Amino acid sequence: FTVDRSFDWQQLGAAGESQSLFAQRRIIELRIPTGKPGRAGSQAIADYLEQASPDDLLLIICTRWDAASRKAKWCSAVDKAGVYVQIWPVRPQELPGWVAQRMRRKGLQPDQAAVMRLSEQVEGNLLAAAQEVHKLWLLKGQGPVTLQDVEQAVVDSARFDVFKLIECLLAGRLRSALRMAGGLQREGQPMQPVLGALTRELTILSQLHAAEASGASAAVFKRMNVWPSRQKPLKAAAERLTRRSMDQVMQLLARIDKQSKGRADGDCWQTLEQMICLICGKPVTGAA
């Protein structure tokens, strides 16, 4: 079950009471993207825990998680009834450190070039990163690992998604952002979902850029419901762009929309690359 505003919490209770025709043991997966089930949801989870069958495993997954969520009564009830695990995402800039630490645990001694190459190859896919580290250990054993070792042993297991693209874009990481965009295109990702996510971020960025001069950035963040952890990269991107550059970014965004719908000439992915370069501070000649 995926919880949204229209979710009927009675479905959870019904799932707990029903029996499977094909198996005695079941996994019931409940996804709560916001981490906040609300009053009705909290009660439904508590009711489920009171009558839970030992043959059923309830797996609750929350995408967003803050201090208020951790202190909620329903979370405490779940913690008492089962196991509560926090898994924090590894951000792109943190990935090389994570990879290096993982390699050293295996007794590998990688140089910086090897770490960076492995991080690039498996970007966004920690499972693939762990598997490649294990494979290097099997092939090389403990000891030094060079760039050549990584290139010979590691396949490109990078997982590209639009949210990591936006993260790299706001941070000004041009090479990574272009790789992400290229990966999305090669994987056959339609432009519309990419455009939808970009439009929201760039709308916030445009309003923030206009508000920076008057010191009203805090009001923009509040009005647009921007989390504190995401405010710093947005501010950094706003500081990199001039007023003219920001106008060009929004023009390119509109052009991408038209190109993706066949209403303008040109390739929408190429225009996206131009926009990425502009936001990262490396404008391309002729990028409107």
Contacts in CASP RR format, 6 or more apart in sequence:
PFRMAT RR
TARGET T0000
AUTHOR 0000-0000-0000
METHOD contacts of the structure
MODEL  1
FTVDRSFDWQQLGAAGESQSLFAQRRIIELRIPTGKPGRAGSQAIADYLE
QASPDDLLLIICTRWDAASRKAKWCSAVDKAGVYVQIWPVRPQELPGWVA
QRMRRKGLQPDQAAVMRLSEQVEGNLLAAAQEVHKLWLLKGQGPVTLQDV
EQAVVDSARFDVFKLIECLLAGRLRSALRMAGGLQREGQPMQPVLGALTR
ELTILSQLHAAEASGASAAVFKRMNVWPSRQKPLKAAAERLTRRSMDQVM
QLLARIDKQSKGRADGDCWQTLEQMICLICGKPVTGAA
1 7 0 8 1.000
1 11 0 8 1.000
1 12 0 8 1.000
1 15 0 8 1.000
1 28 0 8 1.000
1 29 0 8 1.000
1 30 0 8 1.000
1 31 0 8 1.000
2 31 0 8 1.000
2 33 0 8 1.000
3 30 0 8 1.000
3 31 0 8 1.000
3 32 0 8 1.000
3 33 0 8 1.000
3 34 0 8 1.000
3 37 0 8 1.000
3 41 0 8 1.000
4 33 0 8 1.000
9 37 0 8 1.000
9 40 0 8 1.000
9 41 0 8 1.000
9 43 0 8 1.000
9 44 0 8 1.000
10 44 0 8 1.000
12 28 0 8 1.000
12 30 0 8 1.000
12 41 0 8 1.000
12 44 0 8 1.000
12 45 0 8 1.000
12 48 0 8 1.000
13 44 0 8 1.000
13 47 0 8 1.000
13 48 0 8 1.000
15 28 0 8 1.000
16 28 0 8 1.000
16 48 0 8 1.000
16 51 0 8 1.000
16 52 0 8 1.000
16 53 0 8 1.000
16 56 0 8 1.000
17 51 0 8 1.000
20 26 0 8 1.000
24 55 0 8 1.000
25 55 0 8 1.000
25 56 0 8 1.000
25 57 0 8 1.000
26 55 0 8 1.000
26 56 0 8 1.000
26 57 0 8 1.000
27 56 0 8 1.000
27 57 0 8 1.000
27 59 0 8 1.000
28 56 0 8 1.000
28 57 0 8 1.000
28 58 0 8 1.000
28 59 0 8 1.000
29 59 0 8 1.000
29 61 0 8 1.000
30 45 0 8 1.000
30 58 0 8 1.000
30 59 0 8 1.000
30 60 0 8 1.000
30 61 0 8 1.000
31 61 0 8 1.000
31 62 0 8 1.000
31 63 0 8 1.000
32 60 0 8 1.000
32 61 0 8 1.000
32 62 0 8 1.000
32 63 0 8 1.000
33 62 0 8 1.000
33 63 0 8 1.000
33 64 0 8 1.000
34 62 0 8 1.000
34 63 0 8 1.000
34 64 0 8 1.000
35 62 0 8 1.000
35 63 0 8 1.000
35 64 0 8 1.000
35 65 0 8 1.000
35 69 0 8 1.000
36 68 0 8 1.000
36 69 0 8 1.000
36 72 0 8 1.000
37 44 0 8 1.000
37 45 0 8 1.000
37 74 0 8 1.000
41 74 0 8 1.000
42 72 0 8 1.000
42 73 0 8 1.000
42 74 0 8 1.000
45 60 0 8 1.000
45 74 0 8 1.000
45 77 0 8 1.000
45 78 0 8 1.000
46 73 0 8 1.000
46 74 0 8 1.000
46 77 0 8 1.000
48 58 0 8 1.000
49 58 0 8 1.000
49 77 0 8 1.000
49 78 0 8 1.000
49 81 0 8 1.000
52 58 0 8 1.000
52 81 0 8 1.000
60 78 0 8 1.000
62 69 0 8 1.000
65 86 0 8 1.000
69 75 0 8 1.000
75 84 0 8 1.000
78 84 0 8 1.000
90 98 0 8 1.000
90 124 0 8 1.000
90 126 0 8 1.000
91 167 0 8 1.000
92 123 0 8 1.000
92 124 0 8 1.000
92 164 0 8 1.000
92 167 0 8 1.000
92 168 0 8 1.000
92 171 0 8 1.000
92 173 0 8 1.000
92 176 0 8 1.000
93 171 0 8 1.000
93 173 0 8 1.000
95 119 0 8 1.000
95 123 0 8 1.000
95 124 0 8 1.000
95 129 0 8 1.000
96 115 0 8 1.000
96 116 0 8 1.000
96 119 0 8 1.000
97 115 0 8 1.000
97 119 0 8 1.000
98 126 0 8 1.000
98 129 0 8 1.000
99 115 0 8 1.000
99 118 0 8 1.000
99 119 0 8 1.000
99 122 0 8 1.000
99 129 0 8 1.000
99 133 0 8 1.000
100 110 0 8 1.000
100 115 0 8 1.000
102 129 0 8 1.000
102 130 0 8 1.000
102 133 0 8 1.000
103 109 0 8 1.000
103 110 0 8 1.000
103 115 0 8 1.000
103 118 0 8 1.000
103 133 0 8 1.000
103 136 0 8 1.000
103 145 0 8 1.000
104 110 0 8 1.000
106 133 0 8 1.000
106 134 0 8 1.000
106 136 0 8 1.000
106 137 0 8 1.000
106 142 0 8 1.000
107 137 0 8 1.000
107 141 0 8 1.000
107 142 0 8 1.000
107 143 0 8 1.000
108 133 0 8 1.000
108 136 0 8 1.000
108 137 0 8 1.000
108 140 0 8 1.000
108 141 0 8 1.000
108 142 0 8 1.000
108 143 0 8 1.000
108 145 0 8 1.000
109 142 0 8 1.000
109 143 0 8 1.000
109 144 0 8 1.000
109 145 0 8 1.000
110 118 0 8 1.000
110 144 0 8 1.000
110 145 0 8 1.000
110 146 0 8 1.000
110 150 0 8 1.000
111 144 0 8 1.000
111 145 0 8 1.000
111 146 0 8 1.000
111 147 0 8 1.000
113 146 0 8 1.000
113 147 0 8 1.000
114 145 0 8 1.000
114 146 0 8 1.000
114 147 0 8 1.000
114 149 0 8 1.000
114 150 0 8 1.000
117 147 0 8 1.000
117 150 0 8 1.000
117 151 0 8 1.000
117 154 0 8 1.000
118 129 0 8 1.000
118 132 0 8 1.000
118 133 0 8 1.000
118 150 0 8 1.000
118 154 0 8 1.000
119 129 0 8 1.000
120 158 0 8 1.000
120 179 0 8 1.000
121 132 0 8 1.000
121 150 0 8 1.000
121 154 0 8 1.000
121 155 0 8 1.000
121 156 0 8 1.000
121 157 0 8 1.000
121 158 0 8 1.000
122 128 0 8 1.000
122 129 0 8 1.000
122 132 0 8 1.000
122 154 0 8 1.000
122 157 0 8 1.000
122 158 0 8 1.000
123 158 0 8 1.000
123 159 0 8 1.000
123 160 0 8 1.000
123 164 0 8 1.000
123 176 0 8 1.000
123 179 0 8 1.000
124 158 0 8 1.000
124 159 0 8 1.000
124 160 0 8 1.000
124 161 0 8 1.000
124 164 0 8 1.000
125 157 0 8 1.000
125 158 0 8 1.000
125 159 0 8 1.000
128 157 0 8 1.000
128 159 0 8 1.000
129 157 0 8 1.000
131 157 0 8 1.000
132 153 0 8 1.000
132 154 0 8 1.000
132 155 0 8 1.000
132 157 0 8 1.000
135 153 0 8 1.000
135 154 0 8 1.000
136 145 0 8 1.000
136 149 0 8 1.000
136 150 0 8 1.000
136 153 0 8 1.000
136 154 0 8 1.000
139 149 0 8 1.000
139 153 0 8 1.000
140 149 0 8 1.000
140 153 0 8 1.000
158 179 0 8 1.000
158 183 0 8 1.000
160 179 0 8 1.000
160 180 0 8 1.000
160 182 0 8 1.000
160 183 0 8 1.000
160 184 0 8 1.000
160 187 0 8 1.000
160 189 0 8 1.000
161 180 0 8 1.000
161 184 0 8 1.000
162 184 0 8 1.000
162 189 0 8 1.000
162 193 0 8 1.000
162 194 0 8 1.000
162 197 0 8 1.000
162 198 0 8 1.000
163 197 0 8 1.000
164 180 0 8 1.000
165 177 0 8 1.000
165 180 0 8 1.000
165 181 0 8 1.000
165 184 0 8 1.000
165 194 0 8 1.000
166 197 0 8 1.000
166 198 0 8 1.000
166 201 0 8 1.000
167 233 0 8 1.000
168 176 0 8 1.000
168 177 0 8 1.000
168 180 0 8 1.000
169 177 0 8 1.000
169 201 0 8 1.000
169 237 0 8 1.000
169 276 0 8 1.000
169 279 0 8 1.000
169 280 0 8 1.000
170 201 0 8 1.000
170 205 0 8 1.000
170 233 0 8 1.000
170 234 0 8 1.000
170 236 0 8 1.000
170 237 0 8 1.000
170 279 0 8 1.000
171 233 0 8 1.000
171 236 0 8 1.000
171 237 0 8 1.000
172 236 0 8 1.000
172 237 0 8 1.000
172 240 0 8 1.000
172 279 0 8 1.000
172 280 0 8 1.000
172 281 0 8 1.000
173 280 0 8 1.000
174 276 0 8 1.000
174 277 0 8 1.000
174 280 0 8 1.000
174 281 0 8 1.000
174 282 0 8 1.000
177 276 0 8 1.000
177 280 0 8 1.000
178 273 0 8 1.000
178 276 0 8 1.000
178 277 0 8 1.000
181 269 0 8 1.000
181 272 0 8 1.000
181 273 0 8 1.000
181 276 0 8 1.000
182 269 0 8 1.000
183 189 0 8 1.000
184 194 0 8 1.000
185 269 0 8 1.000
191 256 0 8 1.000
191 260 0 8 1.000
191 268 0 8 1.000
191 269 0 8 1.000
191 272 0 8 1.000
192 260 0 8 1.000
194 272 0 8 1.000
195 253 0 8 1.000
195 256 0 8 1.000
195 257 0 8 1.000
195 260 0 8 1.000
198 253 0 8 1.000
198 256 0 8 1.000
199 253 0 8 1.000
201 234 0 8 1.000
202 249 0 8 1.000
202 250 0 8 1.000
202 253 0 8 1.000
203 224 0 8 1.000
204 220 0 8 1.000
204 224 0 8 1.000
204 226 0 8 1.000
204 234 0 8 1.000
205 234 0 8 1.000
205 237 0 8 1.000
205 238 0 8 1.000
205 241 0 8 1.000
205 246 0 8 1.000
205 249 0 8 1.000
206 246 0 8 1.000
206 249 0 8 1.000
206 250 0 8 1.000
207 220 0 8 1.000
207 224 0 8 1.000
208 217 0 8 1.000
208 220 0 8 1.000
208 221 0 8 1.000
208 234 0 8 1.000
208 235 0 8 1.000
208 238 0 8 1.000
209 238 0 8 1.000
209 241 0 8 1.000
209 243 0 8 1.000
209 246 0 8 1.000
211 217 0 8 1.000
211 219 0 8 1.000
211 220 0 8 1.000
212 235 0 8 1.000
212 238 0 8 1.000
212 239 0 8 1.000
217 231 0 8 1.000
217 235 0 8 1.000
217 238 0 8 1.000
220 226 0 8 1.000
221 231 0 8 1.000
221 234 0 8 1.000
226 234 0 8 1.000
237 279 0 8 1.000
240 279 0 8 1.000
240 280 0 8 1.000
240 281 0 8 1.000
241 249 0 8 1.000
241 278 0 8 1.000
241 279 0 8 1.000
241 281 0 8 1.000
245 278 0 8 1.000
245 281 0 8 1.000
245 283 0 8 1.000
248 278 0 8 1.000
248 283 0 8 1.000
248 287 0 8 1.000
248 288 0 8 1.000
249 275 0 8 1.000
249 278 0 8 1.000
249 279 0 8 1.000
251 288 0 8 1.000
252 271 0 8 1.000
252 274 0 8 1.000
252 275 0 8 1.000
252 278 0 8 1.000
252 287 0 8 1.000
252 288 0 8 1.000
253 275 0 8 1.000
255 264 0 8 1.000
255 271 0 8 1.000
255 288 0 8 1.000
256 268 0 8 1.000
256 271 0 8 1.000
256 272 0 8 1.000
256 275 0 8 1.000
258 264 0 8 1.000
259 265 0 8 1.000
259 266 0 8 1.000
259 267 0 8 1.000
259 268 0 8 1.000
259 271 0 8 1.000
260 268 0 8 1.000
273 284 0 8 1.000
274 284 0 8 1.000
274 286 0 8 1.000
274 287 0 8 1.000
274 288 0 8 1.000
275 287 0 8 1.000
277 283 0 8 1.000
277 284 0 8 1.000
277 287 0 8 1.000
278 284 0 8 1.000
278 287 0 8 1.000
END
